[in-house]
Amino acid sequence: MKTLALSFPKAGESKFGGYGGKLIDFTINKQLLDAEKWTLFVEQFRIRWDGENGGWRGEYWGKMMRGASLTYRATKNEKLYAVLVDTVNDLLSTQDELGRISAYSVDTEFRCWDIWARKYIMLGMFYFLDICKSKAFAKKIVNAMKRHANYIIKHIGNGRKQKTIFETSGIWGSTNSCSILEPFVKLHVLTGEKKYLDFATYLVGTGFNEQFNLIETCLHKTMYPYQFPTTKAYEMMSCFEGLVEYYKVTGNPDHLQAVENFVDMLVETDYTIIGGSGCWHELLDNSSKTQTEPAAETVMQETCVTVTFLKLCAKLLALTGNAKYAAYVEKSGLNALYGAVNNEEQQMTRTQARTWDSNGTMHIVTLLEPFPFDSYSPLFHDRRGLRVGGCQIMQEGKSYGCCVCIGAAGTAIMGLFAVMKGEDGVYVNLYNDCRFKTEDFGEKISVDIYANPYRYNGAKINVNGKGQTFALGLRIPAWAEDFAVYVNGEKVDGAEKNGYLVITRAWGKDKVAVRFKTSVKMWVLNKKIAFTQGPITLARDCRFEDITKPVAITARNGKNVRAKRIKNGVFNSNVAYEITTKDGKITLCDYAQAGKNYDDENANITVWQEKI
């Protein structure tokens, strides 16, 4: 089993603050403590409506359980833990005599999204096991998961009277079904039983897609992801998450290389200025270039894609210790993810959803309830809250969506990855308020960070090391100008390793100052311009001014522009700037807070603007 270079803190070891910390609290209070919602999700495994229209209601429980378990790990909120124990017990009560926990009946099973949803049952359980306090309860869960998995193994594979994994879906080359790899690897690691690893090996051998071998294509870089026969981003990323887990067990370097190549190619060709991917609704489309254009299919940059990319990069960061993956998590999290949180509590009265009946007919419906997350992220003269991704209608007209369920995993990971542990010490990935303490290095040490990513003057870090010798790794962001570190007032050089400045010493009560500057920069693409400040993408909001007029400004790609920091007296934002143009001024704020008034008739924003 491969040793991780870095690991998330345990429950209670860290407390994430600032804007990101408030968003975690928002997800707890507005989503994860909702016992009625958990009950609604569990009920899908009793009534089994998904089999009627090939639906995916069965994914909701496990997807949100993964996010809820990560959120508990990030907060140690005991009210949340109690809710999760109740819903896990409720879910276990739905397991039938065959061992199935499925929203499809036996007569309709193993098609469309059935395997995908069964994957999420397993994943939700395994993430809960990471925080479970009762050994007896954990044993009960593992036994249920073994029965659940054994039924799948009995019916899926290359044997006689078995369906192949490709026969279980037919959607997107059956990549959705292949993504069940991750929980089977986890089950093997947990139980040591070879049959689960054998099934995982079978899945890897398929190449994850009926139309082409996704693993081999990425290993040899024969084409970019947007050129693949199947370009559904979310499902492909989910398969590669599983391949990371498989590599950790088997150690085949080709598998790790394939995953890293996939991410590298995505960042090159399908990674936008806000850290999203895919501007053709939920599909990869060379969005590094197409991002400046209006949404071709009404919406772009699915939140499920953003969070899954963020999770995949967090896995690679933990495995390799390479800070470039922390940079991707930072960019995607601070912009695309945080922008999708409905923290202004809009009622979503203008939001629509696509649903399908038992005949496969699509219907456009207006939502009956607001959700804590938006599903898509606009970039060019558009608004938030247009549509709910992956929406399904449940009992009594209740509804939910795939992106709504996955959002909490993203906000939790932002808190968990901020400070991580290595074998030799503590590594800081995000300069944001965070209190961290651990006993893993002998004495009970603490590292308290005081920083705001929406500012530009570095961070103050108080270390209480109790005389213990360990490393303090400080990420050196590519956007940080004049990066320097001082310990107790004296500048230190340290050793640079994998994108971190690493300082190893016996730590007492020491004060560390991380100093850098972040200027507002302008970017030019397809005769349009956009602005960033450090890791933060800036956007124009129609509440400031007329944002449709082209901007007259000297185009200097990647260069600093004159920007005055101002107070936003119009709406809540983390930062606002006034930029002088040739014929006046324009106002921008952080993308995360722009356009969060999507109940209003006028709520357009833009990141890219045409220039004169």
VEXDREN-2710 file (C-alpha; in Angstrom, 1 decimal):
% VEXDREN-2710
k/r/px/py/pz
1/MET/0.0/0.0/0.0
2/LYS/1.5/3.3/-1.1
3/THR/2.2/5.8/1.7
4/LEU/0.6/9.2/1.4
5/ALA/2.9/12.2/1.3
6/LEU/0.2/14.3/2.9
7/SER/-3.0/13.6/4.8
8/PHE/-6.1/15.5/5.9
9/PRO/-6.4/16.4/9.5
10/LYS/-8.5/14.2/11.8
11/ALA/-11.8/15.4/13.1
12/GLY/-11.1/18.2/15.7
13/GLU/-7.6/18.9/14.6
14/SER/-8.4/21.9/12.4
15/LYS/-10.8/24.8/12.4
16/PHE/-11.2/26.6/9.2
17/GLY/-12.2/30.3/9.4
18/GLY/-13.0/33.3/7.2
19/TYR/-15.4/33.3/4.3
20/GLY/-14.7/29.6/3.5
21/GLY/-15.5/28.6/7.1
22/LYS/-18.8/30.5/7.0
23/LEU/-19.7/28.6/3.8
24/ILE/-19.0/25.3/5.6
25/ASP/-21.3/26.4/8.4
26/PHE/-23.9/27.4/5.8
27/THR/-24.0/23.9/4.4
28/ILE/-24.4/22.4/7.8
29/ASN/-27.3/24.6/8.8
30/LYS/-29.1/24.8/5.5
31/GLN/-28.5/21.3/4.2
32/LEU/-26.8/18.6/6.2
33/LEU/-28.8/18.9/9.4
34/ASP/-32.1/18.5/7.5
35/ALA/-33.3/15.2/8.8
36/GLU/-36.3/15.2/6.6
37/LYS/-34.2/15.4/3.5
38/TRP/-32.1/12.4/4.6
39/THR/-35.3/10.5/5.2
40/LEU/-36.6/11.4/1.7
41/PHE/-33.3/10.2/0.2
42/VAL/-33.5/6.9/2.0
43/GLU/-37.1/6.4/1.0
44/GLN/-35.9/6.0/-2.6
45/PHE/-34.5/2.6/-1.7
46/ARG/-37.9/1.5/-0.6
47/ILE/-40.1/2.7/-3.4
48/ARG/-37.5/2.2/-6.1
49/TRP/-38.9/4.7/-8.6
50/ASP/-35.5/5.0/-10.5
51/GLY/-36.3/1.8/-12.4
52/GLU/-39.3/3.4/-14.0
53/ASN/-37.4/6.1/-15.9
54/GLY/-33.8/5.1/-15.6
55/GLY/-33.3/7.8/-12.9
56/TRP/-30.5/8.6/-10.5
57/ARG/-32.4/9.4/-7.3
58/GLY/-30.3/6.6/-5.7
59/GLU/-27.1/8.7/-5.9
60/TYR/-28.4/11.5/-3.6
61/TRP/-27.9/9.8/-0.3
62/GLY/-24.4/8.5/-0.8
63/LYS/-23.2/11.7/-2.5
64/MET/-24.4/13.9/0.3
65/MET/-23.2/11.4/3.0
66/ARG/-19.7/11.7/1.6
67/GLY/-19.9/15.5/1.8
68/ALA/-21.5/15.4/5.3
69/SER/-18.8/13.0/6.6
70/LEU/-16.0/15.2/5.3
71/THR/-17.8/18.2/6.8
72/TYR/-17.9/16.5/10.2
73/ARG/-14.1/15.8/9.8
74/ALA/-13.6/19.5/9.1
75/THR/-15.8/20.7/12.0
76/LYS/-16.4/17.9/14.5
77/ASN/-20.0/19.2/14.7
78/GLU/-21.7/16.7/17.0
79/LYS/-25.2/17.6/16.0
80/LEU/-24.3/16.7/12.5
81/TYR/-22.8/13.4/13.6
82/ALA/-26.0/12.4/15.4
83/VAL/-28.0/13.1/12.2
84/LEU/-25.6/11.0/10.2
85/VAL/-25.9/8.0/12.6
86/ASP/-29.7/8.1/12.3
87/THR/-29.7/8.2/8.5
88/VAL/-27.1/5.4/8.2
89/ASN/-29.3/3.2/10.4
90/ASP/-32.3/4.1/8.3
91/LEU/-30.4/3.3/5.1
92/LEU/-29.3/-0.1/6.4
93/SER/-32.9/-1.0/7.1
94/THR/-33.6/-0.8/3.3
95/GLN/-31.2/-3.6/2.4
96/ASP/-33.3/-6.5/0.9
97/GLU/-32.9/-10.2/1.4
98/LEU/-30.5/-10.3/-1.7
99/GLY/-28.1/-7.8/-0.1
100/ARG/-29.2/-5.0/-2.5
101/ILE/-29.5/-1.4/-1.6
102/SER/-30.8/0.0/-4.9
103/ALA/-33.4/2.5/-6.1
104/TYR/-34.1/0.0/-9.0
105/SER/-36.2/-3.1/-8.6
106/VAL/-34.8/-6.5/-9.4
107/ASP/-36.8/-6.5/-12.6
108/THR/-35.3/-3.2/-13.8
109/GLU/-31.8/-3.4/-12.3
110/PHE/-28.3/-3.1/-13.9
111/ARG/-29.2/-0.5/-16.4
112/CYS/-28.9/3.3/-16.8
113/TRP/-27.7/4.8/-13.5
114/ASP/-28.2/1.8/-11.2
115/ILE/-24.5/0.8/-10.8
116/TRP/-23.6/4.5/-10.5
117/ALA/-26.0/5.0/-7.6
118/ARG/-24.9/1.7/-5.9
119/LYS/-21.4/3.2/-6.1
120/TYR/-22.5/6.2/-4.1
121/ILE/-24.1/3.9/-1.5
122/MET/-20.7/2.3/-0.9
123/LEU/-18.8/5.6/-1.0
124/GLY/-21.2/7.3/1.4
125/MET/-20.7/4.4/3.8
126/PHE/-16.9/4.3/3.5
127/TYR/-16.6/8.0/4.2
128/PHE/-18.9/7.6/7.2
129/LEU/-16.6/4.8/8.4
130/ASP/-13.8/7.3/8.5
131/ILE/-15.6/9.2/11.3
132/CYS/-17.6/6.4/12.9
133/LYS/-17.0/6.2/16.7
134/SER/-18.5/2.8/17.3
135/LYS/-16.7/-0.4/16.4
136/ALA/-19.9/-2.4/16.6
137/PHE/-21.7/0.0/14.3
138/ALA/-18.8/0.0/11.9
139/LYS/-18.8/-3.8/11.8
140/LYS/-22.5/-3.7/10.9
141/ILE/-21.9/-1.3/8.1
142/VAL/-19.0/-3.3/6.7
143/ASN/-21.1/-6.5/6.7
144/ALA/-23.9/-4.7/4.8
145/MET/-21.4/-3.3/2.3
146/LYS/-20.0/-6.8/1.7
147/ARG/-23.5/-8.2/1.0
148/HIS/-24.2/-5.2/-1.3
149/ALA/-20.9/-5.7/-3.2
150/ASN/-21.2/-9.5/-3.4
151/TYR/-24.5/-9.2/-5.2
152/ILE/-22.8/-7.0/-7.8
153/ILE/-19.9/-9.3/-8.2
154/LYS/-22.3/-12.2/-8.7
155/HIS/-24.0/-10.6/-11.6
156/ILE/-21.4/-8.4/-13.2
157/GLY/-18.2/-9.5/-15.0
158/ASN/-17.0/-11.7/-17.8
159/GLY/-18.4/-15.0/-16.5
160/ARG/-21.3/-17.1/-17.9
161/LYS/-24.7/-15.6/-17.1
162/GLN/-23.1/-12.4/-16.1
163/LYS/-23.5/-8.9/-17.6
164/THR/-20.4/-7.0/-18.5
165/ILE/-20.0/-3.7/-16.9
166/PHE/-20.7/-2.1/-20.3
167/GLU/-24.1/-3.8/-20.5
168/THR/-25.2/-2.1/-17.2
169/SER/-25.5/1.4/-18.6
170/GLY/-24.9/2.3/-22.3
171/ILE/-24.7/6.0/-21.2
172/TRP/-21.5/7.8/-22.0
173/GLY/-19.8/4.6/-23.0
174/SER/-20.8/3.1/-19.6
175/THR/-18.1/5.2/-17.9
176/ASN/-20.7/6.0/-15.2
177/SER/-20.9/2.3/-14.2
178/CYS/-17.1/1.8/-14.4
179/SER/-16.6/4.5/-11.8
180/ILE/-17.7/2.0/-9.1
181/LEU/-14.0/1.1/-9.0
182/GLU/-13.2/3.4/-6.1
183/PRO/-15.4/1.8/-3.4
184/PHE/-14.4/-1.8/-4.5
185/VAL/-10.8/-0.9/-3.9
186/LYS/-11.7/0.6/-0.5
187/LEU/-13.6/-2.5/0.4
188/HIS/-10.6/-4.7/-0.5
189/VAL/-8.3/-2.5/1.7
190/LEU/-10.8/-2.6/4.6
191/THR/-11.5/-6.4/4.5
192/GLY/-8.4/-7.8/2.8
193/GLU/-10.6/-10.0/0.6
194/LYS/-9.1/-10.6/-2.8
195/LYS/-12.4/-10.9/-4.6
196/TYR/-13.0/-7.2/-4.3
197/LEU/-9.5/-6.4/-5.7
198/ASP/-10.2/-8.9/-8.5
199/PHE/-13.4/-7.1/-9.5
200/ALA/-11.5/-3.8/-9.4
201/THR/-8.8/-5.3/-11.7
202/TYR/-11.6/-6.3/-14.0
203/LEU/-12.9/-2.7/-14.1
204/VAL/-9.5/-1.3/-14.8
205/GLY/-9.0/-3.8/-17.6
206/THR/-12.0/-2.4/-19.4
207/GLY/-10.3/1.0/-19.8
208/PHE/-13.5/2.6/-18.4
209/ASN/-15.3/3.2/-21.7
210/GLU/-16.9/0.9/-24.2
211/GLN/-15.8/3.2/-27.1
212/PHE/-12.1/3.6/-26.3
213/ASN/-9.6/2.8/-23.6
214/LEU/-9.6/5.9/-21.4
215/ILE/-6.5/4.8/-19.4
216/GLU/-4.3/4.0/-22.3
217/THR/-5.3/7.2/-24.1
218/CYS/-4.3/9.3/-21.2
219/LEU/-1.1/7.3/-20.5
220/HIS/0.2/7.9/-24.0
221/LYS/-1.5/11.3/-24.5
222/THR/-2.9/10.3/-27.9
223/MET/-5.6/13.0/-27.7
224/TYR/-6.9/15.7/-25.4
225/PRO/-9.9/15.0/-23.2
226/TYR/-12.2/17.2/-25.3
227/GLN/-11.3/15.1/-28.3
228/PHE/-12.3/11.8/-26.7
229/PRO/-15.2/9.9/-28.2
230/THR/-16.9/10.5/-24.8
231/THR/-16.5/13.9/-23.2
232/LYS/-18.7/13.7/-20.1
233/ALA/-16.3/15.3/-17.6
234/TYR/-17.8/14.2/-14.3
235/GLU/-17.9/10.5/-14.9
236/MET/-14.4/10.4/-16.4
237/MET/-13.0/12.2/-13.4
238/SER/-14.8/9.8/-11.1
239/CYS/-13.1/6.8/-12.8
240/PHE/-9.7/8.4/-12.3
241/GLU/-10.4/9.0/-8.7
242/GLY/-10.8/5.2/-8.5
243/LEU/-7.6/4.6/-10.4
244/VAL/-5.7/6.7/-7.8
245/GLU/-7.0/4.3/-5.1
246/TYR/-6.2/1.3/-7.3
247/TYR/-2.6/2.6/-7.8
248/LYS/-2.2/3.0/-4.0
249/VAL/-2.8/-0.8/-3.7
250/THR/-1.1/-2.2/-6.7
251/GLY/1.7/0.4/-7.3
252/ASN/1.6/0.2/-11.2
253/PRO/3.3/3.5/-12.2
254/ASP/1.4/3.6/-15.5
255/HIS/-1.8/4.1/-13.6
256/LEU/-0.6/7.0/-11.7
257/GLN/1.0/8.5/-14.9
258/ALA/-2.4/8.1/-16.7
259/VAL/-4.2/10.0/-13.9
260/GLU/-1.6/12.8/-13.8
261/ASN/-1.6/13.1/-17.6
262/PHE/-5.3/13.4/-17.6
263/VAL/-5.2/16.3/-15.1
264/ASP/-2.3/17.9/-17.0
265/MET/-4.2/17.7/-20.2
266/LEU/-7.4/19.1/-18.6
267/VAL/-5.6/22.0/-17.2
268/GLU/-4.1/22.8/-20.6
269/THR/-7.2/22.5/-22.6
270/ASP/-10.3/22.5/-20.3
271/TYR/-9.6/24.7/-17.3
272/THR/-11.2/28.1/-17.2
273/ILE/-10.2/31.3/-15.4
274/ILE/-12.5/30.4/-12.4
275/GLY/-11.2/26.8/-12.2
276/GLY/-14.2/25.2/-14.0
277/SER/-14.2/22.7/-16.9
278/GLY/-16.5/22.2/-19.8
279/CYS/-18.4/25.1/-21.3
280/TRP/-20.8/23.0/-23.4
281/HIS/-23.2/22.4/-20.5
282/GLU/-21.5/19.4/-18.8
283/LEU/-19.2/18.3/-21.5
284/LEU/-15.5/19.1/-22.2
285/ASP/-15.1/21.3/-25.2
286/ASN/-11.6/22.9/-25.1
287/SER/-13.0/25.3/-22.6
288/SER/-9.6/26.9/-22.0
289/LYS/-10.4/28.6/-25.3
290/THR/-14.2/28.6/-25.6
291/GLN/-14.7/30.1/-22.1
292/THR/-15.0/33.6/-23.5
293/GLU/-18.1/32.9/-25.5
294/PRO/-21.8/32.7/-24.5
295/ALA/-23.0/29.4/-23.1
296/ALA/-23.7/27.3/-26.2
297/GLU/-26.3/25.1/-24.4
298/THR/-27.8/27.7/-21.9
299/VAL/-25.4/26.7/-19.1
300/MET/-21.8/25.8/-18.6
301/GLN/-19.3/24.5/-16.0
302/GLU/-21.3/22.1/-13.9
303/THR/-20.7/22.2/-10.2
304/CYS/-20.4/18.4/-10.1
305/VAL/-17.4/18.7/-12.5
306/THR/-15.8/21.4/-10.4
307/VAL/-16.1/19.5/-7.1
308/THR/-15.0/16.2/-8.7
309/PHE/-11.9/17.8/-10.2
310/LEU/-11.2/19.4/-6.8
311/LYS/-11.5/16.0/-5.1
312/LEU/-9.3/14.3/-7.7
313/CYS/-6.6/17.0/-7.3
314/ALA/-6.8/16.7/-3.5
315/LYS/-6.2/12.9/-3.9
316/LEU/-3.1/13.6/-6.1
317/LEU/-1.9/16.2/-3.6
318/ALA/-2.1/13.7/-0.8
319/LEU/-0.4/11.0/-2.8
320/THR/2.4/13.0/-4.4
321/GLY/2.9/16.0/-2.1
322/ASN/3.2/18.2/-5.2
323/ALA/1.9/21.7/-4.5
324/LYS/0.7/22.2/-8.1
325/TYR/-2.4/20.2/-7.2
326/ALA/-3.0/22.5/-4.2
327/ALA/-3.0/25.4/-6.7
328/TYR/-5.7/23.7/-8.7
329/VAL/-7.8/23.1/-5.6
330/GLU/-7.3/26.7/-4.5
331/LYS/-8.4/28.2/-7.9
332/SER/-11.4/25.9/-8.4
333/GLY/-12.5/26.3/-4.8
334/LEU/-12.2/30.0/-4.2
335/ASN/-13.9/30.8/-7.5
336/ALA/-16.1/28.2/-9.2
337/LEU/-17.1/26.3/-6.1
338/TYR/-17.6/29.2/-3.8
339/GLY/-19.6/31.0/-6.5
340/ALA/-22.0/28.1/-6.6
341/VAL/-22.9/28.4/-2.9
342/ASN/-26.4/30.0/-2.5
343/ASN/-25.2/31.7/0.7
344/GLU/-27.4/34.8/-0.1
345/GLU/-30.3/32.4/0.3
346/GLN/-32.1/33.1/-3.0
347/GLN/-35.4/31.3/-3.4
348/MET/-34.6/30.3/-6.9
349/THR/-37.9/31.4/-8.2
350/ARG/-36.5/31.9/-11.7
351/THR/-34.6/28.6/-11.8
352/GLN/-35.8/25.8/-14.0
353/ALA/-35.0/22.1/-14.1
354/ARG/-35.2/19.3/-16.7
355/THR/-37.0/16.2/-15.6
356/TRP/-37.9/13.0/-17.5
357/ASP/-41.0/10.8/-17.2
358/SER/-41.3/7.0/-17.5
359/ASN/-41.6/7.3/-21.3
360/GLY/-38.3/9.2/-21.5
361/THR/-40.0/12.5/-22.3
362/MET/-38.3/15.6/-21.0
363/HIS/-40.2/18.3/-19.2
364/ILE/-39.1/21.8/-18.0
365/VAL/-40.4/22.5/-14.5
366/THR/-40.1/25.4/-12.1
367/LEU/-38.7/24.4/-8.8
368/LEU/-40.8/24.3/-5.7
369/GLU/-38.0/24.8/-3.3
370/PRO/-34.6/26.6/-3.0
371/PHE/-31.4/24.7/-2.8
372/PRO/-28.0/25.5/-1.1
373/PHE/-26.0/25.1/-4.2
374/ASP/-26.3/26.4/-7.8
375/SER/-25.4/23.9/-10.6
376/TYR/-23.6/26.0/-13.2
377/SER/-21.1/28.9/-13.4
378/PRO/-21.5/31.6/-16.1
379/LEU/-18.6/33.6/-17.5
380/PHE/-19.8/35.9/-20.2
381/HIS/-22.9/38.1/-19.8
382/ASP/-25.1/35.6/-18.1
383/ARG/-26.7/34.9/-14.7
384/ARG/-26.5/32.3/-12.0
385/GLY/-29.4/30.1/-11.0
386/LEU/-30.6/29.2/-14.5
387/ARG/-31.1/25.5/-14.1
388/VAL/-30.7/22.6/-11.6
389/GLY/-28.4/19.9/-12.9
390/GLY/-29.4/16.3/-12.5
391/CYS/-32.8/17.1/-11.1
392/GLN/-35.3/14.4/-10.1
393/ILE/-38.8/14.7/-8.7
394/MET/-39.5/12.6/-5.6
395/GLN/-42.5/12.1/-3.3
396/GLU/-45.0/15.0/-2.8
397/GLY/-43.3/17.0/-5.5
398/LYS/-40.0/17.3/-3.7
399/SER/-37.0/17.5/-5.9
400/TYR/-33.2/17.6/-5.6
401/GLY/-30.2/17.7/-7.9
402/CYS/-26.8/16.1/-8.3
403/CYS/-24.8/19.3/-7.9
404/VAL/-26.8/20.2/-4.8
405/CYS/-25.7/16.9/-3.2
406/ILE/-22.0/17.2/-4.1
407/GLY/-21.4/20.8/-3.0
408/ALA/-20.7/20.0/0.7
409/ALA/-17.8/17.8/-0.3
410/GLY/-16.2/20.7/-2.0
411/THR/-16.6/23.2/0.8
412/ALA/-15.4/20.6/3.4
413/ILE/-12.3/19.8/1.3
414/MET/-11.4/23.4/1.2
415/GLY/-11.2/23.4/5.0
416/LEU/-9.4/20.1/5.2
417/PHE/-6.7/20.8/2.6
418/ALA/-5.8/24.2/4.0
419/VAL/-3.3/22.6/6.4
420/MET/-2.2/19.0/5.9
421/LYS/0.1/16.6/7.7
422/GLY/3.2/14.9/6.2
423/GLU/5.4/12.3/7.9
424/ASP/7.9/15.0/8.6
425/GLY/5.6/17.9/9.6
426/VAL/2.8/20.3/8.8
427/TYR/2.1/21.8/5.3
428/VAL/0.2/24.9/4.6
429/ASN/-1.7/24.9/1.3
430/LEU/-4.1/27.8/1.6
431/TYR/-3.4/31.2/3.2
432/ASN/-6.6/31.5/5.1
433/ASP/-7.6/31.7/8.8
434/CYS/-7.1/28.3/10.2
435/ARG/-6.4/26.8/13.7
436/PHE/-4.6/23.5/13.6
437/LYS/-3.4/21.2/16.4
438/THR/-2.1/17.7/16.5
439/GLU/-0.3/15.2/18.7
440/ASP/1.2/13.3/15.8
441/PHE/4.7/14.7/16.4
442/GLY/5.1/13.9/20.1
443/GLU/3.7/16.8/22.1
444/LYS/0.5/18.5/21.4
445/ILE/1.6/21.2/18.9
446/SER/-0.4/24.0/17.3
447/VAL/-0.2/26.1/14.1
448/ASP/-2.5/29.1/14.0
449/ILE/-2.8/30.9/10.6
450/TYR/-4.1/34.4/10.3
451/ALA/-4.7/35.2/6.6
452/ASN/-7.3/36.3/4.1
453/PRO/-7.0/35.2/0.5
454/TYR/-8.9/38.3/-0.5
455/ARG/-6.1/40.5/0.8
456/TYR/-2.6/40.7/-0.6
457/ASN/-0.2/41.1/2.4
458/GLY/0.7/37.5/3.2
459/ALA/0.0/35.6/6.4
460/LYS/0.9/35.5/10.1
461/ILE/1.5/32.1/11.6
462/ASN/1.9/31.3/15.3
463/VAL/3.6/28.0/16.0
464/ASN/3.7/26.4/19.4
465/GLY/5.9/23.3/18.9
466/LYS/6.6/22.4/22.5
467/GLY/10.3/22.0/21.6
468/GLN/9.6/19.3/19.0
469/THR/11.5/19.2/15.7
470/PHE/9.4/19.0/12.6
471/ALA/9.0/20.6/9.2
472/LEU/6.8/23.5/8.4
473/GLY/6.0/23.6/4.7
474/LEU/4.7/26.8/3.2
475/ARG/3.3/26.7/-0.3
476/ILE/4.9/29.1/-2.7
477/PRO/2.0/30.2/-5.0
478/ALA/2.8/31.0/-8.6
479/TRP/0.8/34.2/-8.2
480/ALA/2.7/35.5/-5.1
481/GLU/5.1/38.3/-5.9
482/ASP/8.2/38.9/-3.7
483/PHE/7.5/35.8/-1.6
484/ALA/9.5/35.8/1.6
485/VAL/9.3/34.1/5.0
486/TYR/10.5/35.4/8.4
487/VAL/10.8/33.5/11.6
488/ASN/10.8/35.7/14.7
489/GLY/11.7/38.6/12.5
490/GLU/14.6/37.0/10.7
491/LYS/14.4/36.1/7.1
492/VAL/14.8/32.4/6.3
493/ASP/15.5/30.6/3.1
494/GLY/14.7/27.0/4.0
495/ALA/14.6/24.3/1.3
496/GLU/12.3/24.3/-1.6
497/LYS/10.5/21.0/-2.2
498/ASN/7.6/20.2/-4.5
499/GLY/6.5/23.8/-4.5
500/TYR/6.9/24.4/-0.7
501/LEU/9.4/26.3/1.3
502/VAL/10.2/23.8/4.0
503/ILE/11.6/25.0/7.3
504/THR/12.8/22.2/9.7
505/ARG/13.8/23.1/13.2
506/ALA/12.9/22.7/16.9
507/TRP/9.8/24.8/17.3
508/GLY/8.9/26.6/20.5
509/LYS/6.6/29.6/20.6
510/ASP/7.6/31.1/17.3
511/LYS/6.1/33.7/15.0
512/VAL/6.3/33.1/11.3
513/ALA/5.5/35.9/8.8
514/VAL/4.8/35.0/5.2
515/ARG/5.0/38.1/3.0
516/PHE/4.0/38.5/-0.6
517/LYS/2.1/40.9/-2.9
518/THR/-0.7/40.1/-5.3
519/SER/-1.5/42.6/-8.0
520/VAL/-4.5/42.9/-10.2
521/LYS/-3.7/41.4/-13.5
522/MET/-5.4/41.5/-16.9
523/TRP/-5.7/38.5/-19.2
524/VAL/-6.5/38.6/-22.9
525/LEU/-8.2/35.8/-24.8
526/ASN/-10.2/35.8/-28.1
527/LYS/-10.1/39.6/-28.1
528/LYS/-11.7/39.7/-24.7
529/ILE/-10.2/40.6/-21.3
530/ALA/-10.6/39.5/-17.7
531/PHE/-9.0/40.3/-14.4
532/THR/-7.6/38.4/-11.4
533/GLN/-6.1/39.3/-8.1
534/GLY/-3.8/36.5/-6.9
535/PRO/-6.0/33.3/-6.9
536/ILE/-9.2/35.4/-7.0
537/THR/-11.0/35.9/-10.3
538/LEU/-12.8/39.2/-10.5
539/ALA/-16.2/39.8/-12.2
540/ARG/-18.4/42.7/-13.2
541/ASP/-22.0/42.7/-11.8
542/CYS/-24.9/44.6/-13.4
543/ARG/-25.7/46.1/-10.0
544/PHE/-22.6/48.2/-10.3
545/GLU/-23.1/49.7/-13.7
546/ASP/-23.8/48.8/-17.4
547/ILE/-21.6/45.8/-18.0
548/THR/-22.4/45.4/-21.6
549/LYS/-20.3/48.2/-23.0
550/PRO/-16.8/47.2/-24.3
551/VAL/-13.9/48.2/-22.2
552/ALA/-11.2/50.6/-23.5
553/ILE/-8.0/49.5/-21.9
554/THR/-4.5/48.7/-23.1
555/ALA/-4.3/45.0/-23.6
556/ARG/-1.2/43.6/-21.7
557/ASN/-1.7/39.9/-21.2
558/GLY/-0.8/38.8/-17.7
559/LYS/0.4/42.2/-16.7
560/ASN/-0.5/44.4/-13.8
561/VAL/-3.2/47.1/-14.2
562/ARG/-4.0/50.1/-12.1
563/ALA/-6.7/49.1/-9.6
564/LYS/-8.0/50.9/-6.6
565/ARG/-9.4/48.8/-3.8
566/ILE/-12.8/50.2/-2.8
567/LYS/-15.7/49.4/-0.4
568/ASN/-18.6/47.6/-2.0
569/GLY/-21.6/49.6/-0.9
570/VAL/-24.0/47.8/-3.2
571/PHE/-24.0/44.2/-2.0
572/ASN/-21.9/41.8/0.0
573/SER/-18.6/40.9/-1.5
574/ASN/-15.2/39.9/-0.2
575/VAL/-13.3/42.4/-2.3
576/ALA/-14.1/45.1/-4.8
577/TYR/-11.9/47.1/-7.2
578/GLU/-12.2/50.1/-9.4
579/ILE/-10.1/50.0/-12.6
580/THR/-9.4/53.0/-14.7
581/THR/-10.0/52.7/-18.4
582/LYS/-9.3/55.0/-21.3
583/ASP/-12.8/56.5/-21.1
584/GLY/-13.8/56.1/-17.5
585/LYS/-13.8/53.4/-14.8
586/ILE/-15.2/49.9/-14.2
587/THR/-16.0/48.1/-11.0
588/LEU/-15.3/44.5/-10.2
589/CYS/-15.7/42.2/-7.2
590/ASP/-14.7/38.6/-6.4
591/TYR/-16.5/36.1/-8.7
592/ALA/-17.6/34.1/-5.6
593/GLN/-20.0/36.8/-4.6
594/ALA/-21.0/38.3/-8.0
595/GLY/-24.5/37.7/-9.2
596/LYS/-25.9/36.0/-6.2
597/ASN/-29.1/37.9/-6.5
598/TYR/-30.6/35.5/-9.0
599/ASP/-34.1/35.9/-7.7
600/ASP/-33.9/39.4/-9.3
601/GLU/-34.9/40.1/-12.9
602/ASN/-31.5/41.8/-13.5
603/ALA/-28.7/39.6/-12.2
604/ASN/-26.2/39.4/-15.0
605/ILE/-22.5/39.2/-14.4
606/THR/-19.5/38.8/-16.7
607/VAL/-15.9/37.8/-16.2
608/TRP/-14.8/38.2/-19.8
609/GLN/-15.6/41.5/-21.5
610/GLU/-15.1/42.8/-25.0
611/LYS/-12.4/45.4/-25.4
612/ILE/-12.3/48.4/-27.7
END
